[in-house]
Amino acid sequence: MNTKHALFGVALLAATAAAPAFAQRSTAITASPRYSLLGGTTVPNGVDVVSAEVGWPSASFGFTHGTSPTTDIGFKFDLLWGFEYATAYSQFGLGFRVPLRAVVLRRDRLTAVAHIDPGLKVYTTTPATFGFQWPAGLTLGYSATAEVNVAFGLELPMTLVVTGPTGPNQSAVRLYLGPLFGPAVEYRVDRQLTVGLNTRFGPIFNTSNGTSAFGMIMQAMLAWRL
């Protein structure tokens, strides 16, 4: 009986000693949640990420804050050189957006995020072109590996211009919109650093005169978790 008691005591001591190590290991696994800006997931709750996206039609500098396990909010400042995504028109301008994102699907490695980015735009035309923007979209993402996210997205740019140059077939007030589709990829270099490439292609329509142009988004991304 004494031997059984001794063996039980040894087992209890071993379990007690192993418990902190197991708890520490479990904490380490969950303490570093991944973040995504181009894929189908949001920035985790309480996490802050700064980013830069450079290419066509702009250079965008942003800050994103995770507000819950499935939502985040941010702000982006845009230096514009492509007029409303159209590859045929170059025009310098400035933009400001407040991106709002939410996870709408999560199943194994497959996720989906919906977003809307309300904000303002101004172009240095004569007179200046000023408008309200609210681009929206849906991105379907897949975690190919622990480091690589691939995605395919639908983007719907929408800008209501209220001032700007006019002409025989164009009023100052006009709406630009058009569906853009394309893939994106992210590579998680380490816990903080993520790099990626975002692309979208499709028509952009000017509802004032019924014309359209080929639109494109092609931007390299660099993101850093704070």
N, C-alpha and C positions, 0 to 999 in steps of 0.2 A: 504494500500500500504506500509506504514511504517512497519507494522507487517511482510509482505512478505519480505521486504528488510532485516529486522532483522533476520528472519529465514534463509535467504540465506547467510547472513554474518556468522551466527553461523555454518552452514554447511561447508562453505568455510574454516573457522578457524579449524574445526575438521579434514577436509581432509588434510589441510596443516600440522597439528600436527601429523597425522597418517603416512604421506608420508615418513619421515625419518625412522620410525620404520619398515615400510614395506620394504624400500630399504635395511635396515640393515638385515632383515630376509632373503631377497632374496640373499644378498651377502653371508650370513652364509651358505646357502644351497649349493652354488656353489664354495665356497672357499676351500672346503676340498674334492677334487676329489679322488676317490679310485685308488689304484695301484694294479698291479698283476704281479707276476713273473712266476707262474705256470699255470694260467688260460688263457683265450682267449683275454685278454686285455694287453695293454702296460702301462708303467709308464707315467702319465700325463705330459704335456709340462712344462718344468722348474723344475720338481720334481726330487730329488736325493734319491736313495735307496741303502743301503748297505745290503749285505746278506751273509749267510753261508749255504752251503748244504753239509751234511755229511752222508756217507754211502758207497755203492758200485757203481762205482769203484774208488771213490776219495772223498777227502774233497775239496770243491771249495769255494773260497772267492771272492765276486764280488762287483762291484759298477755299478749302472745303472742310466742313466740320460735321462729324457724325452725330446726329441727334437721337438716334435709336438704332437697334439692331438692323432695321430695314429702311431707314431714311437718312438723308443728309441734306445740308444746305450750304451754299457758298456764295462767293461773288467773283466775277471775272471782269477784268479790264481788257478791252480789245483795241489794238492798233490795226485799223482796217486799211487794206489797199485793193481789195476786190469788191466792186460794187454789187452787193446782194448776191454773193457767191458766183456771179456770172464770170466766166473766164474771158469773155470778150470785152469787159469794161473794167478799167483800173481807175480807182478814185480813192484818195486818202480820206480817212475818217476816224472817228473815235466811237467806241461803244462801251456800254456797261450793262451787265446782266446779273441776275440773282438766281442761279440754278437751283431747282428743287427736284430731288430724285427720290424714288421709292421702289423697293423690290416688289414685283407683282407675281413672281414665280420663283420657287426654289425647289429643285428636285434632283437629288444626287449631285452630279457635276454640272447640271444645267440650271441656269438662272436667267431672269429677265428683269430689266429695270426700265421704268417709264420716267420721263423728265419733262419739265417745262422751265424755260429761262426768261422770265419777264425782264424787260430793260428798255434802254434808250439807245439811239444811234444818231450821229450827225456826220455829214460829209461836207468837205470843203469845196462845194460847188458855188456858183454865183447865180442867184442867192443860195445860201446854205440849205442843204437838204437835211431835214430833221424828221425823225420818225420814232414810233413806238414798236418794239419788237417783243415777240413771245414765241420763239422757236420751241417746238415740242418734238418728242421722239420716243422710240422704243428700241431697246438693245437686248438681243438674245446672246448670252455668253456661255462659254463652255470651258471648264478648267481642264485643259489637255494634260498638264502636269502640275506639280506643286509650284513651278515657277512661271508657267506659260498659260495665259488666258487668250482665247480667240473669241471673236464676237462678230455678229452681223447686225446692222442696225438700219432702221427707217428714221429719217430726219425730215421734219416738215418745217422749214424756215417760214416765218410769217413776220412781215414788217409793214406797218401802216405809215406811209410817208404823208406828212401834213404840210410841209413847205418844201420849196425847191424850184428848179427851172421848169418852165412850162413851154408848150409848143402847140402847133395845130392839132396834134393827135394825143396830147398828153396834158393832163391837169396837174396841179400841184398836189392834190390829194389822190393817192393811189396805193394799192395793196400789192406787195410782192409775196409770192408763195410758190411752193413747188416741192414735190416729193423727191428726196435724195436717198439712195440706197448704197450700201457698201460694207466691206469688212473692216475689222480692226484687230490689232494684236497688242498684247502687253507682255513684257518680260520682267519678272520680279528679280532684280539683281541681288538684293538682300532685304533685311527687315524694313529699312527705310526707303531705299531707292527703287523706283520702277520706271522703265522706259517703254515707249510704245509708238505705234503708228495708227492714225485714224483716217479713214477714207469714206467719202460718200459721193455719189454721182447721180445726176438727173436733171430734169428741166426746171427752170425758174420762170414763172409767168408774171407779167405786168398786167394787172387787171384793168388799168386805165385805158390802154390801147389794144389789148389782146395779143401783144407780142410775147415771145418767149426766147430764152437763151439757155445754153448749156451751163449748168452750175456744178460746182465741185468743192469738196472739202478734202484737203490732203495736208495733214499736219503731223509732224514728229512731236512726241510728248516726253517730257521729263518731269517726274513727280517725286517729292521728298516728304516722308512722314516725319512730323515734328516730335 
